[in-house]
Amino acid sequence: MRFNYLLSAVGLILVYIGFVMLVPIAVALIFKEYTEILSFLLPALVVVLTGFLLKFTSNKIAPVENFNDIKKSEALFIVVLVWVLFGIVSAVPMTLAGLSPVNALFETVSGITTTGATILANFDYSHTFFFWRAFLQWLGGMGVIVLFIAILPQFAVAGRQMFFAEAPGPTEDKLTPRIRNTASALWSLYALLTLLQVILLIWAGMNPFDAICNAFATLAAGGFSPNAQSTMGYNSNLITFIMMIFIFIAGVSFNVQYVALSKLKPWEIFKSEEVRAYTGIFLILGAVIAISLYLNHDYGSIKETLLHAYYQVISIMTTTGSSSADYTEWNFTAQLLLGLAFFTGGCAGSGSGGIKITRLCLIFKVMKIELQKILHPNAVINIKMDNIIVPKDVISQVIVFVMFYFLVILISSLIISIVEQNLLIGFTSAVSLIGNVGPAYPAVVGPMGSFDSLHEVSKLILIFNMYVGRLELIPFLVMLQGDFWSFKRS
């Protein structure tokens, strides 16, 4: 890897991250929270100056005009480094707001990875604080790198490597021949959907500030809310229903959505095999949980039972993690069934984390074919998604991904269980945070709880899990290779 390329790319992105950190100042001015201004202004200036310093240093080594010949290893390293640095610098305003450094880092990493797990034991913070918290999720939902590919001409060609290093999912679909146009199209759709949700939430009776924060978190499949009781705190079935619809949308590939909407045929999203599987799991699992809740009289009416059952299923499936009810108070059967949703994720190319429906479909197809080969050992059977043959290397990557996914869960849950002396907290926290879901079991880390009471060692492990879950393991696995760490000046 070439130092001048790494320094130049990271420096350029840091400059723009610094400018992004100035956005909450507008909120501070609107709500007259003037003491919050310096909490963002000073870190932003430091980040911008650091970015310029890295650019200057790279030019001293060897000037980089563009990144057209960037290597895959360099792209992976840049993506990981930018995400780690973004989490650290974003934590500074929260530290200045009174959080400990580890808690601030936990909260910001939870934000940018769209996990939604919180360490807030109380919600006695400023509007600026909650805006920044939600805004981080919105940026992380579509992807920090995707944003800068869309706006920076330097990444017009080289952005492809970085785009697919950050984009969630096992496939490499793109909408247009130019990756920069693809990034711009995705961000445009993302912004329009966010605006539409804000309008609908205000129409439903939510105040504008909360509507903006909740829309930021929802489309990102994040789940952060300025309300301490999440969606349940608004006590409105209409608001809950609107949130549920947009959570469902957030779990569908933005590529698929863009193609369907550009044809003015939104129903065409269901031509995707993955979307059909995603919808089927949602409908069936929601119905079964609703039956369990109704039979146990957890809610007074069928309408409420269905609403909360389906809301929690889609919220956990898409790894949004917001809550219309405290599911830790549900009957055991309903809780157990909901636990299945922690292992799904949404569609590849969406804002959600988790294993992803595509990978689950491919795993089941592989299992089916292996069973068929017992009866027909000489048969040649291709695995297809949407009538397209899936290359064998993609199948291998999916199997390796799933294996390492559960290996990370096993190791991290073991350590956290020992530290916390609680197996349930250790296992469910590891599963939830590597899946970027957010809340876990039991109530202390559940939808109405927080991770504040956990030991700092546990929090640091979970921070790692959140990063691994959002960047989908691959960059981290590549970095374990010895020959990856080969550097030269230019």
Secondary structure as UniProt FT lines:
FT   HELIX           3..20
FT   TURN            21..22
FT   HELIX           23..30
FT   TURN            31..32
FT   HELIX           34..36
FT   HELIX           37..61
FT   TURN            68..69
FT   HELIX           72..96
FT   TURN            97..98
FT   HELIX           101..112
FT   TURN            113..114
FT   HELIX           127..142
FT   HELIX           144..151
FT   HELIX           153..155
FT   TURN            156..158
FT   HELIX           159..166
FT   HELIX           179..203
FT   TURN            204..205
FT   HELIX           208..219
FT   TURN            220..221
FT   TURN            228..229
FT   HELIX           230..234
FT   HELIX           237..250
FT   HELIX           254..262
FT   TURN            263..264
FT   HELIX           266..271
FT   HELIX           273..295
FT   TURN            296..297
FT   HELIX           302..317
FT   TURN            318..319
FT   HELIX           327..329
FT   HELIX           332..341
FT   TURN            342..344
FT   TURN            348..349
FT   HELIX           357..375
FT   TURN            377..378
FT   STRAND          384..385
FT   TURN            386..387
FT   STRAND          388..389
FT   HELIX           392..420
FT   HELIX           423..434
FT   TURN            435..436
FT   HELIX           443..445
FT   TURN            447..448
FT   TURN            452..453
FT   HELIX           456..470
FT   TURN            471..472
FT   HELIX           474..478
FT   TURN            479..480
FT   HELIX           482..484
//
